[in-house]
């Protein structure tokens, strides 16, 4: 079993509460709009890290992180990219990635809206952890924590960090 902490859209702000919520995870995944190279360094010092860059990320971050990643954990194929649209209404790049790779689990960010949904067309689980930074239109900062065991996603938890504006 591999325990995952999933976040997105930090925009350069890393709430210290994240370290407590992700204390027991084996890996941290960041689905883009990281915002600073220092934030990547902090997360790498904390846990093994998988990252992709987002639309606000500069050239330094883009040297560290690709636009999308496809990898396997515990027999589950995962595709991760930042901008994807939503289940059934994909942006072209996300649709092409999904159609080519046929992942079991699809991870994205960008919308600042937490969404966990099955996509029956592609037979995959869609995950967007929402935004855990303080920039954007979201009202509540969110992230996801879950486990992958023998090809199955288990123990999914949506975690609220508090208000975006009241830190």
C-alpha positions, 0 to 999 in steps of 0.5 A: 500500500502506498499513501499519497498526499495530493495538492495543487495551486499553491501559487508559492504559499505552502501552509505548514498544516500540510506537513501535519496532514501528509505526515503519514503519506509515502509520496506527495504529488503536486498538480501544478501552479507551484509558484516557487522553486523554494516550495519544491525544495521544501516538499522534496525535503519532506517526502518523495515528490512527483510534480508537474508545472502549471500555467503560472510556473516560471522557467526555473520550475519548468526545468524541474517539472514537465507539463504532464507525467505518466507513471505507475503506483501499485499496479495503477496507471496514473496520468497527471497534468495541470489544465484538463477541463472537466470530466467529459469536457476535456481541453485538447491536450488532456484529451490527447493524453487520456486517449493515448495513455488510458490511465486508471487515475487522472490527476489535474489542478488549475480549476481551484475546485475540488473534484473526485469523479468517476469518468465512465467513458474512459473508465478512470477516476478523476482527481482534482484536489482544488487549491491550497494556496491563498491566490485565486477565487476559491473560498476554502483551501483543499487537498486530498489524501488517499492510498493505492493498494494492489491497483485500487484507490482506497481511503480517499479523504478531502481535507479543508485547510481553512479559508483562503482569505483568513490565514 
